[in-house]
Amino acid sequence: MSGFKVVTLTDRAAERLRSIMADAETPIAGLRVGVRNGGCAGMSYTMEYAEARKPGEDMIEDRGVTVFIDPKAVLFLLGTEMDFKTDKLSSQFVFNNPNQTSACGCGESVAITPVNPERLTAGVPA
């Protein structure tokens, strides 16, 4: 899958992540991103601080931030842009995922169609 970035960060997301990591009490090697089954739409995004890279994880460096991708999530996240949005009532990380087909009304879960691996070998990212 070389040549395709699984996840990219906007300037706002990278700035917020750098700030959070700089203030952490323990050293953080990066952010681990994945997906898990659950919620009313079927899946939800996961994020956690990573002290080290786990075997098999993809590692992306974007805008000064290291992101580790759970190997089970790669085909669900390929081409995703992570942003940080602030409005009057909330601030949150959001995923602009071209593979996402729907989301629940509460915003906690999504439906994602994984990328077909055959299209990747043909050089087509989605």
C-alpha positions in Angstrom: 0.0 0.0 0.0 2.9 2.3 -0.3 2.2 5.6 -2.0 -1.2 6.0 -0.3 -1.5 7.8 3.0 -3.9 6.1 5.3 -4.6 9.2 7.4 -3.6 12.8 6.9 -3.9 15.7 9.4 -5.2 19.2 8.9 -3.1 22.0 10.4 -5.7 22.4 13.2 -5.6 18.7 14.1 -1.8 18.6 14.1 -1.5 21.8 16.2 -4.0 20.5 18.8 -2.3 17.0 18.9 1.2 18.6 19.3 -0.2 20.8 22.2 -1.8 17.8 24.0 1.3 15.6 23.6 3.6 18.4 24.8 1.5 18.7 28.0 1.3 14.9 28.7 2.8 13.7 32.0 4.4 10.7 30.4 6.2 10.5 27.1 4.0 9.9 24.1 5.4 8.5 20.9 2.3 9.3 18.9 -1.4 8.8 18.4 -3.0 5.4 17.7 -6.0 5.5 15.4 -8.4 2.6 14.6 -12.0 1.6 14.3 -14.1 -0.8 16.4 -17.4 -2.5 16.0 -20.2 -0.9 18.0 -22.7 1.9 18.1 -26.0 2.2 16.2 -24.3 2.7 12.8 -22.0 -0.3 13.2 -18.5 1.2 13.8 -16.8 4.0 15.7 -13.4 5.6 15.5 -10.8 5.0 18.2 -8.0 7.2 19.3 -5.5 6.7 22.1 -2.0 7.9 23.0 0.8 5.4 22.1 4.0 5.0 24.1 5.5 2.9 21.2 4.6 1.4 17.9 3.1 -2.0 18.0 4.2 -4.8 15.5 2.3 -4.5 12.2 1.1 -1.0 12.7 1.4 1.5 9.9 3.2 4.7 11.0 2.5 8.1 9.4 4.3 11.3 10.2 2.3 14.3 9.2 2.8 18.0 10.2 5.1 17.0 13.1 2.8 14.4 14.5 3.3 10.6 14.5 0.2 8.5 13.9 0.0 4.7 14.3 -2.7 2.9 12.4 -4.2 -0.3 13.8 -3.6 -2.9 11.0 -7.2 -4.1 11.2 -8.3 -0.5 10.4 -6.2 0.4 7.4 -8.7 -0.5 4.7 -11.4 1.4 6.6 -9.3 4.5 7.1 -7.5 4.8 3.7 -7.7 8.4 2.5 -9.1 9.8 5.8 -8.4 13.3 6.9 -8.4 14.0 10.6 -9.4 17.6 11.6 -10.1 19.4 14.8 -13.2 21.5 14.9 -14.4 24.1 17.4 -17.8 25.6 17.6 -19.8 27.5 20.3 -20.6 24.3 22.3 -17.8 21.8 21.6 -14.3 21.1 20.4 -13.5 17.7 18.9 -11.5 15.7 16.5 -13.5 14.7 13.4 -12.7 12.2 10.6 -13.4 13.1 7.0 -13.4 9.6 5.6 -14.2 8.9 2.0 -15.1 5.3 2.9 -17.8 6.4 5.4 -21.2 5.6 4.0 -23.4 6.9 6.9 -23.4 8.1 10.5 -25.9 7.8 13.3 -27.8 10.8 14.5 -25.9 11.1 17.8 -22.6 11.3 16.0 -21.0 8.5 18.0 -20.8 5.8 15.3 -20.5 5.4 11.5 -20.9 2.9 8.7 -17.7 2.4 6.8 -17.1 0.3 3.6 -13.5 -0.9 3.5 -11.4 -0.2 0.5 -11.2 -3.2 -1.9 -7.6 -4.4 -1.8 -7.7 -5.3 -5.5 -8.1 -1.7 -6.4 -5.0 -0.8 -4.4 -2.8 -3.2 -6.3 -4.2 -1.6 -9.5 -3.0 1.8 -8.2 -6.5 3.2 -7.5 -6.8 4.4 -3.9 -10.6 4.1 -3.4 
